Amino acid sequence: TNILAYCPRLGWRAHGAAGSAAALVAGSAPTAALVAVLSATLVQIDRYRSVQVLLAAGTVVAVWLVFVAAWQLVRPYLVGHRRGLTVAIAAVAGALIALDVSPVRILLVCGVVGALWKIPAAAPSSSHA
């Protein structure tokens, strides 16, 4: 993602709009072609039981990695004065998921709750650096 963000900017600086377009295509076309080839291959081999088992195992691992990463991000917010905000956002998000609300609307509601929640300001630092 970062590469796709930087490529057009660097292309623009080097050769304007044409450089930007060329850099974007050069940065994205090889991986797009690889994804197309892998997808076409998967369509041909997904009928085999061993492939289905490997895909299921890969899905379990991917889901586990997402949960572990999410826990690492959320854990610092579960201590101190931030706990209420974190629990409130998680509760609202869980309720919206249970009500089958789209993820975009869930993120919007969570953002509004986070923006409106009043968090006490930290005490000013006494150091004079």
C-alpha positions as CSV (number, residue, x, y, z in Angstrom):
1,T,0.0,0.0,0.0
2,N,2.8,2.4,0.9
3,I,4.6,1.6,-2.4
4,L,1.4,2.4,-4.3
5,A,1.2,5.7,-2.4
6,Y,4.7,6.7,-3.1
7,C,5.0,5.6,-6.8
8,P,2.7,8.2,-8.3
9,R,4.2,11.0,-6.2
10,L,7.8,10.1,-7.3
11,G,6.7,9.7,-10.9
12,W,5.0,13.1,-10.7
13,R,8.2,14.7,-9.4
14,A,10.2,13.1,-12.1
15,H,8.0,13.4,-15.2
16,G,4.6,15.0,-14.3
17,A,1.3,13.3,-15.0
18,A,2.8,10.8,-17.5
19,G,5.5,9.8,-14.9
20,S,2.8,9.4,-12.2
21,A,0.7,7.1,-14.4
22,A,3.7,5.1,-15.5
23,A,4.9,4.7,-11.9
24,L,1.5,3.6,-10.7
25,V,1.2,1.0,-13.5
26,A,4.8,-0.2,-12.9
27,G,4.1,-0.5,-9.2
28,S,0.8,-2.3,-9.4
29,A,0.8,-4.3,-12.7
30,P,3.2,-7.1,-11.6
31,T,1.4,-7.9,-8.4
32,A,-2.0,-7.6,-10.1
33,A,-0.8,-10.1,-12.7
34,L,0.5,-12.4,-10.0
35,V,-2.9,-12.3,-8.2
36,A,-4.7,-13.1,-11.4
37,V,-2.5,-16.1,-12.1
38,L,-2.8,-17.4,-8.5
39,S,-6.6,-16.9,-8.6
40,A,-6.9,-18.8,-11.9
41,T,-4.7,-21.6,-10.5
42,L,-6.8,-21.7,-7.3
43,V,-10.0,-22.1,-9.3
44,Q,-8.5,-25.1,-11.1
45,I,-7.2,-26.9,-7.9
46,D,-9.8,-26.0,-5.2
47,R,-11.8,-29.1,-5.9
48,Y,-9.1,-31.3,-4.2
49,R,-9.6,-32.1,-0.6
50,S,-6.0,-31.4,0.4
51,V,-6.2,-27.9,-1.1
52,Q,-9.5,-27.2,0.8
53,V,-7.8,-28.3,4.0
54,L,-4.8,-26.1,3.4
55,L,-7.1,-23.1,2.6
56,A,-9.1,-23.7,5.7
57,A,-5.9,-23.9,7.8
58,G,-4.7,-20.7,6.2
59,T,-7.9,-19.0,7.0
60,V,-7.7,-20.1,10.6
61,V,-4.1,-18.8,10.8
62,A,-5.1,-15.5,9.2
63,V,-8.0,-14.9,11.5
64,W,-5.8,-15.7,14.5
65,L,-3.2,-13.3,13.4
66,V,-5.8,-10.5,13.0
67,F,-7.1,-11.2,16.5
68,V,-3.6,-11.2,18.0
69,A,-2.8,-7.9,16.2
70,A,-6.0,-6.4,17.4
71,W,-5.3,-7.5,20.9
72,Q,-1.9,-5.9,20.8
73,L,-3.5,-2.6,19.6
74,V,-6.4,-2.6,22.1
75,R,-4.6,-3.9,25.2
76,P,-3.0,-0.5,26.2
77,Y,-6.5,1.1,26.1
78,L,-8.0,-1.4,28.6
79,V,-6.2,0.2,31.6
80,G,-6.9,3.5,33.3
81,H,-9.4,6.1,32.2
82,R,-9.5,4.7,28.6
83,R,-11.2,1.5,29.6
84,G,-14.7,3.0,29.5
85,L,-14.2,4.4,26.0
86,T,-12.8,1.1,24.7
87,V,-15.6,-1.0,26.2
88,A,-18.2,1.4,24.9
89,I,-16.8,1.3,21.4
90,A,-16.5,-2.5,21.4
91,A,-20.1,-2.8,22.8
92,V,-21.6,-0.6,20.1
93,A,-19.6,-2.3,17.4
94,G,-20.7,-5.7,18.7
95,A,-24.4,-4.6,18.8
96,L,-24.1,-3.2,15.2
97,I,-22.6,-6.4,14.0
98,A,-25.4,-8.4,15.7
99,L,-27.9,-6.2,13.9
100,D,-26.2,-6.9,10.6
101,V,-25.2,-3.3,10.0
102,S,-22.6,-2.7,7.3
103,P,-18.9,-2.3,8.4
104,V,-18.8,1.2,7.0
105,R,-21.6,2.3,9.2
106,I,-20.1,0.5,12.2
107,L,-16.8,2.4,11.7
108,L,-18.8,5.6,11.3
109,V,-20.7,5.1,14.6
110,C,-17.5,4.1,16.4
111,G,-15.7,7.2,15.1
112,V,-18.5,9.4,16.3
113,V,-18.6,7.7,19.8
114,G,-14.8,8.2,20.0
115,A,-15.0,11.8,18.9
116,L,-17.7,12.7,21.4
117,W,-16.3,10.8,24.4
118,K,-14.8,13.3,26.9
119,I,-11.4,12.2,28.1
120,P,-9.8,14.2,30.9
121,A,-6.9,16.3,29.9
122,A,-3.5,15.2,31.1
123,A,-1.9,17.4,33.8
124,P,0.7,19.8,32.4
125,S,4.3,18.7,32.7
126,S,6.4,20.5,35.2
127,S,9.7,20.1,33.3
128,H,11.1,23.1,31.6
129,A,13.0,21.7,28.7
